[in-house]
Amino acid sequence: MAGNPNCLPPMKQWAQDLKKKRMANNQKDNPDVWCLPIGLMQYHNHPQPSQIVQTKNIMLITYESNYGLRYIYTDGRPAPDNDPQPWWFGYSRGRWEGNDTLVVETTHFNSEERAAWFDVNGTPWSDALKMTERFTRPTYGLLQIDVTIDDPKAYTKPWDVRLSWDLKPDWELIESICEENNRDVPHMVGK
């Protein structure tokens, strides 16, 4: 997504146009700029650390950036079928595949234009987004996340990306409140 321009996702025209608009506006509507929750792919690639807490029925991922908190339900529940409120991080359900792979399916994403940013470049999604993540640990100090993006409204076909996290079990997160003492807003381009 970010990075290699030859590996762009297969976007439909409206998604390409929106991404170009976001880049032309100097990314001023990126949720991260406004201290709002950022997209999961942006969190996955963020330089600030994350922490995973796992219990029998739920896994929590705390992101230091913008102090995000993501719930992944592992108790077998289905996705809600009558939830009128979309979620900034989507509604995530996880299940174990074998002994070493956690498969997480996420739907019900908030798709309003200020929320729907996969990355800092403004790659968008729609309300049809289904994101499937496969968390594995190929080595002791590495967490690998294979992600499949399936959004037939925004993309011509599903696409995949692989991410890696270096595990740092002795690190502690700090409380990072983006709005605290925020003096940037009056200086934003186009404000």
Summary of the structure (lengths in Angstrom):
residues: 191
radius of gyration: 16.8
end to end distance: 27.5
largest distance: 51.6
contacts: 511
relative contact order: 0.20
helix: 14%
strand: 32%
